[in-house]
Amino acid sequence: MFGNDADLLLAIHRSYAAELRADAARDRLARSLPRRRHRGWLGRRHHAARTADGR
């Protein structure tokens, strides 16, 4: 598969560079998406109570 050590090192370098690019793309995507707000049952209950008080 590899003719010499230089070919092996180049293949390792390319695969590592591809992994770094994939990690960077994943991080950019994660930063571009809005963060999800975790609402438990208590948070929804308080929100519903506030809308009822406004009426």
C-alpha positions in Angstrom: 0.0 0.0 0.0 2.7 2.5 0.9 5.9 2.5 -1.1 8.0 4.1 1.6 7.9 5.8 5.0 7.4 9.2 3.4 4.1 8.0 1.8 3.0 6.6 5.1 3.8 9.9 7.0 2.0 11.9 4.3 -1.1 9.7 4.5 -1.1 10.1 8.3 -0.7 13.8 8.0 -3.6 14.1 5.5 -5.9 12.0 7.6 -5.0 14.0 10.7 -5.6 17.3 8.8 -9.0 16.0 7.6 -9.9 15.2 11.2 -8.9 18.7 12.3 -11.0 20.3 9.6 -14.0 18.2 10.5 -13.7 19.2 14.2 -13.4 22.8 13.2 -16.5 22.5 11.0 -18.5 20.8 13.8 -17.5 23.6 16.2 -18.5 26.3 13.8 -21.9 24.6 13.2 -22.4 24.3 17.0 -21.7 28.0 17.5 -24.0 29.0 14.7 -27.0 27.1 16.0 -29.2 28.7 18.7 -28.7 27.2 22.2 -31.6 25.1 23.4 -33.2 26.3 26.6 -33.8 23.5 28.9 -37.2 23.9 30.5 -38.4 21.5 33.1 -42.0 20.9 34.1 -41.6 23.6 36.8 -40.5 26.2 34.2 -43.5 25.6 32.0 -45.8 25.8 35.0 -44.5 29.2 36.0 -44.8 30.4 32.5 -48.4 29.3 32.3 -49.2 31.0 35.6 -47.7 34.3 34.3 -50.0 34.3 31.3 -53.0 33.6 33.4 -52.1 36.5 35.7 -52.0 38.9 32.8 -55.7 38.4 31.9 
